[in-house]
Amino acid sequence: MKGNQNFFLTTPTTRTPVCRETIRSPSKRFIKNPAWLAELAHFYVDLNLSGDDTVDWILDQIYHGHDGELIDYNGHRIDKAKWFVEDEFGEEARRWINAFKQRASSPQSNRLQEKCVNRVMAMYFARDIYLARST
């Protein structure tokens, strides 16, 4: 069954290989750094996806594009069977993602709120999984 090429839901013969690397999150302090957030936002702007499609892309990378370990900012292994990434983004996922992408064009001097750290960690994991699969 052939799906949307942007989400790597293609036939098995053309599917991008699954990443089996261990991916470690940066520290919470680093995740909250405005300059680093602006860099991550640039990556997501360059994907050119809507807010809803961005969340779907993140989920696809984490759950279908990765078969290795994910290590959180505290050094603990994440059990993907128990981590519901979509819950990190909540009901207003599209709005939050679009607001996050604005950091690319107008970096904010304020640090990220504590409640958003896991969202950004998921975005970081998805980006690194994608980059590992692309090389």
C-alpha positions in Angstrom: 0.0 0.0 0.0 1.4 3.3 -1.0 0.9 6.4 1.2 2.1 9.9 1.4 5.8 10.1 0.5 6.4 12.8 3.2 5.7 10.4 5.9 7.7 7.4 4.6 4.6 5.3 4.4 5.7 3.7 1.1 6.0 0.2 -0.2 8.6 -1.9 1.7 11.0 -1.9 -1.2 11.3 1.9 -1.3 11.0 2.6 2.5 13.8 4.5 4.1 15.8 2.2 6.4 14.9 2.2 10.1 17.3 3.9 12.5 18.7 1.5 15.1 21.0 4.0 16.8 20.6 5.1 20.5 19.5 8.7 20.5 20.2 10.7 23.6 18.3 13.9 24.5 20.2 17.0 25.4 19.9 18.2 29.0 16.9 20.2 30.1 19.0 23.3 30.4 20.2 22.9 26.8 16.6 22.1 25.5 15.4 25.4 27.1 18.2 27.5 25.4 16.6 30.0 23.0 19.4 29.8 20.4 19.1 26.0 20.2 15.3 26.3 20.0 15.6 28.7 17.0 17.9 26.2 15.3 15.4 23.3 15.8 12.6 25.6 14.7 14.5 26.2 11.4 14.6 22.5 10.7 10.8 22.2 11.2 10.1 25.2 9.0 12.2 23.7 6.3 10.1 20.5 6.3 7.3 22.7 5.0 4.5 20.8 6.7 1.3 22.1 8.4 1.1 21.9 12.2 -1.0 18.8 12.1 1.2 17.1 9.5 4.3 18.0 11.6 2.9 16.1 14.6 2.1 13.1 12.3 5.6 13.3 11.0 7.1 13.4 14.5 5.0 10.3 15.5 6.0 8.5 12.3 9.7 9.1 12.9 9.6 8.0 16.6 7.3 5.0 16.3 8.0 3.7 12.8 11.4 5.1 11.8 13.3 4.1 14.9 14.1 0.7 16.4 16.8 1.7 18.8 16.8 3.2 22.3 15.8 6.7 23.2 17.4 8.2 26.3 15.7 11.2 28.0 17.3 14.3 29.5 17.7 12.5 32.9 19.6 9.6 31.3 16.6 7.2 31.5 15.6 4.8 28.7 12.2 5.7 27.3 9.8 2.8 26.8 8.0 3.8 23.5 5.2 1.4 24.3 4.4 3.6 27.4 5.3 7.0 26.0 2.3 8.6 24.1 4.1 11.3 22.2 0.8 12.7 20.9 -0.3 13.4 24.5 2.8 15.7 24.9 1.4 18.0 22.3 -2.2 18.1 23.7 -5.3 19.4 22.1 -3.7 22.5 20.6 -0.9 20.7 18.9 -1.3 22.5 15.6 -1.3 25.9 17.2 1.7 25.1 19.5 3.7 23.7 16.6 3.0 26.8 14.4 4.0 29.1 17.3 7.2 27.1 17.8 8.1 27.4 14.2 7.9 31.2 14.6 11.1 31.0 16.7 13.0 30.4 13.5 12.2 33.9 12.1 12.1 35.7 15.4 14.1 34.0 18.1 12.7 34.6 21.5 14.9 35.6 24.4 12.7 33.8 27.0 13.3 30.3 27.9 11.0 27.4 27.2 8.3 26.7 29.8 8.8 23.5 31.8 5.6 21.9 30.4 7.0 22.1 26.9 10.3 20.4 27.5 9.0 16.9 26.6 7.4 18.3 23.4 10.7 19.7 22.3 12.5 16.5 23.3 10.1 14.5 21.0 10.8 17.0 18.2 14.6 16.6 18.8 14.3 12.8 18.7 12.3 12.9 15.4 14.8 15.2 13.8 17.8 13.1 14.8 16.0 9.9 13.7 15.2 11.5 10.3 18.8 12.6 9.9 20.2 9.2 10.8 17.8 7.6 8.3 18.8 10.0 5.6 22.5 9.3 5.7 
